[in-house]
Amino acid sequence: MIIHENHALQGLTTFGTPATARRVVELRGGSPDAPSRLDSEVDELLASGLLGEPYLVLGGGSNMLFTKDFDGTVIYLAEDAVSVGSGQGCHYLTAGARLEMDRAVGLCVDRGYGGGVENLSAIPGTVGGAVVQNAGAYGVETGDFVDRVWAVDLRERRRVEFGRDDCRFAYRSSLFKDDPARYLILRVRFRFGADFAPNLKYKALADELQRRGIGHPTQQQMRQVVAELRWAKLPRPEEHGSAGSFFKNPVVDDDLYARLVKAHPDMPAYPGNKLSAGWLIDRAGWKGRTLGRAGVWPRQALVLYNTGGATGEEVLALAHAIQQDVRQQFGVDLQPETIII
Ligand SMILES: Cc1cc2nc3c(=O)[nH]c(=O)nc-3n(C[C@H](O)[C@H](O)[C@H](O)COP(=O)(O)OP(=O)(O)OC[C@H]3O[C@@H](n4cnc5c(N)ncnc54)[C@H](O)[C@@H]3O)c2cc1C
């Protein structure tokens, strides 16, 4: 375990807003080529007294916005060891929480593991963060594949294990997100039951394959098209800071849903009274606009981004202005998907 005092967080999040943590504790764990020291490092952390003060866990920082300095401990886990195996008709991939989620997806695609995992290609961040956020895209979510999660309950100071059903996965949510800073996920096992069959439930993906004249896509082709589609409309983290979609698609009550559908026949509306946050923000006039050094991505209104040198407060001010306008114009409350510190 390495302790960095007064450590800058700017380079540890994709938004890249300036902030400092009183300390960052790095658990080095193990890598694909090195044995893991994680068990002894976890014991060291639990015995250290650091958990008596404010703390939080940071994965790849691709869904976190720091709006001010963090007067506590940021726990940063480096374990990215990975192994694969098969048994009883299933394939398994077990990964340290630090492994890049896209690397895990790539390893599954190389091996032909099924269930639509290729639709999760090119989502930034780590395996641990993807489980917490139940990260998803193109009709597939991380939780669809989770079989087992090994974690530490930092409140009760003990090791815990979860099966898939214990994780309470829901739209961009999980047990781990509902109870923030309680669990440190160490390792995740994913299970893949079926062989590859393209998951084309998401219309934009099916349309793009058709446009390219790909009738029977291979899994590698699916992965490539998904990645290309994503980067055509999203800011690349190395060019513009963001956290992807800043808001969740809202779910509204029956009455409001019926009124909005009637008033806006062109509005995308989904089963379960779900609306498109991107459409609402666009219609409220925010697409492509900036406030200070924070902006709304011109090709996807759901994405707030750092136009260069923005502080977390500037991004938050933009988010509040959008929430206010959407509430005023449509009566809908937008909730952030991004975790705001
Ligand atoms: C350009 C761009 C595109 C994106 N596209 C998508 C998309 O299509 N779909 C989608 O769902 N998301 C998307 N995101 C958001 C983000 O990539 C995902 O939510 C991702 O899964 C977050 O992973 P992370 O490791 O970066 O987590 P972080 O942002 O570091 O953390 C997120 C949460 O998880 C917790 N956490 C992280 N690791 C652990 C751990 N080991 N143990 C316990 N808690 C932990 C943190 O405390 C925090 O609460 C996008 C982001 C960007 C920048």
The ligand as an SDF file (V2000), in Angstrom:
LIG
                    3D

 53 58  0  0  0  0  0  0  0  0999 V2000
  -16.6150    9.3700  -23.2530 C   0  0  0  0  0  0  0  0  0  0  0  0
  -17.3760    8.5620  -22.2440 C   0  0  0  0  0  0  0  0  0  0  0  0
  -18.3550    7.6850  -22.6690 C   0  0  0  0  0  0  0  0  0  0  0  0
  -19.0770    6.9300  -21.7420 C   0  0  0  0  0  0  0  0  0  0  0  0
  -20.0370    6.0760  -22.2080 N   0  0  0  0  0  0  0  0  0  0  0  0
  -20.7570    5.3390  -21.3210 C   0  0  0  0  0  0  0  0  0  0  0  0
  -21.7560    4.4180  -21.7810 C   0  0  0  0  0  0  0  0  0  0  0  0
  -21.9740    4.2360  -22.9680 O   0  0  0  0  0  0  0  0  0  0  0  0
  -22.4410    3.7290  -20.8540 N   0  0  0  0  0  0  0  0  0  0  0  0
  -22.2230    3.8690  -19.5090 C   0  0  0  0  0  0  0  0  0  0  0  0
  -22.8790    3.2030  -18.7090 O   0  0  0  0  0  0  0  0  0  0  0  0
  -21.2750    4.7270  -19.0550 N   0  0  0  0  0  0  0  0  0  0  0  0
  -20.5450    5.4530  -19.9170 C   0  0  0  0  0  0  0  0  0  0  0  0
  -19.6070    6.3350  -19.4700 N   0  0  0  0  0  0  0  0  0  0  0  0
  -19.4310    6.5210  -18.0230 C   0  0  0  0  0  0  0  0  0  0  0  0
  -18.3340    5.6150  -17.4100 C   0  0  0  0  0  0  0  0  0  0  0  0
  -17.4160    5.2470  -18.3970 O   0  0  0  0  0  0  0  0  0  0  0  0
  -18.9030    4.3530  -16.7690 C   0  0  0  0  0  0  0  0  0  0  0  0
  -19.8550    4.6610  -15.7780 O   0  0  0  0  0  0  0  0  0  0  0  0
  -17.7870    3.5090  -16.1410 C   0  0  0  0  0  0  0  0  0  0  0  0
  -18.2900    2.2210  -15.9030 O   0  0  0  0  0  0  0  0  0  0  0  0
  -17.2160    4.0790  -14.8580 C   0  0  0  0  0  0  0  0  0  0  0  0
  -16.0790    3.3030  -14.5050 O   0  0  0  0  0  0  0  0  0  0  0  0
  -14.8400    3.9240  -13.7310 P   0  0  0  0  0  0  0  0  0  0  0  0
  -13.9100    2.8270  -13.4240 O   0  0  0  0  0  0  0  0  0  0  0  0
  -14.2840    5.0630  -14.4810 O   0  0  0  0  0  0  0  0  0  0  0  0
  -15.5350    4.4010  -12.3960 O   0  0  0  0  0  0  0  0  0  0  0  0
  -15.3420    5.7610  -11.5850 P   0  0  0  0  0  0  0  0  0  0  0  0
  -15.8560    6.9070  -12.3900 O   0  0  0  0  0  0  0  0  0  0  0  0
  -13.9720    5.8510  -11.0560 O   0  0  0  0  0  0  0  0  0  0  0  0
  -16.3150    5.4910  -10.3720 O   0  0  0  0  0  0  0  0  0  0  0  0
  -17.7010    5.3640  -10.5550 C   0  0  0  0  0  0  0  0  0  0  0  0
  -18.3040    4.8740   -9.2240 C   0  0  0  0  0  0  0  0  0  0  0  0
  -17.8350    3.5650   -8.9810 O   0  0  0  0  0  0  0  0  0  0  0  0
  -17.1490    3.4990   -7.7380 C   0  0  0  0  0  0  0  0  0  0  0  0
  -16.0400    2.5550   -7.9130 N   0  0  0  0  0  0  0  0  0  0  0  0
  -15.1420    2.4950   -8.9330 C   0  0  0  0  0  0  0  0  0  0  0  0
  -14.3290    1.4360   -8.7700 N   0  0  0  0  0  0  0  0  0  0  0  0
  -14.7250    0.8190   -7.6200 C   0  0  0  0  0  0  0  0  0  0  0  0
  -14.2810   -0.3310   -6.9010 C   0  0  0  0  0  0  0  0  0  0  0  0
  -13.2530   -1.0810   -7.2950 N   0  0  0  0  0  0  0  0  0  0  0  0
  -14.9350   -0.6610   -5.7540 N   0  0  0  0  0  0  0  0  0  0  0  0
  -15.9750    0.0820   -5.3090 C   0  0  0  0  0  0  0  0  0  0  0  0
  -16.4370    1.1710   -5.9210 N   0  0  0  0  0  0  0  0  0  0  0  0
  -15.8210    1.5360   -7.0730 C   0  0  0  0  0  0  0  0  0  0  0  0
  -16.6960    4.9170   -7.4400 C   0  0  0  0  0  0  0  0  0  0  0  0
  -16.5430    5.1230   -6.0520 O   0  0  0  0  0  0  0  0  0  0  0  0
  -17.8550    5.7110   -8.0220 C   0  0  0  0  0  0  0  0  0  0  0  0
  -18.9070    5.7130   -7.0790 O   0  0  0  0  0  0  0  0  0  0  0  0
  -18.8360    7.0760  -20.3710 C   0  0  0  0  0  0  0  0  0  0  0  0
  -17.8190    7.9440  -19.9330 C   0  0  0  0  0  0  0  0  0  0  0  0
  -17.0960    8.6790  -20.8620 C   0  0  0  0  0  0  0  0  0  0  0  0
  -16.0080    9.5870  -20.3870 C   0  0  0  0  0  0  0  0  0  0  0  0
  1  2  1  0
  2  3  1  0
  2 52  2  0
  3  4  2  0
  4  5  1  0
  4 50  1  0
  5  6  2  0
  6  7  1  0
  6 13  1  0
  7  8  2  0
  7  9  1  0
  9 10  1  0
 10 11  2  0
 10 12  1  0
 12 13  2  0
 13 14  1  0
 14 15  1  0
 14 50  1  0
 15 16  1  0
 16 17  1  0
 16 18  1  0
 18 19  1  0
 18 20  1  0
 20 21  1  0
 20 22  1  0
 22 23  1  0
 23 24  1  0
 24 25  2  0
 24 26  1  0
 24 27  1  0
 27 28  1  0
 28 29  2  0
 28 30  1  0
 28 31  1  0
 31 32  1  0
 32 33  1  0
 33 34  1  0
 33 48  1  0
 34 35  1  0
 35 36  1  0
 35 46  1  0
 36 37  1  0
 36 45  1  0
 37 38  2  0
 38 39  1  0
 39 40  1  0
 39 45  2  0
 40 41  1  0
 40 42  2  0
 42 43  1  0
 43 44  2  0
 44 45  1  0
 46 47  1  0
 46 48  1  0
 48 49  1  0
 50 51  2  0
 51 52  1  0
 52 53  1  0
M  END
$$$$
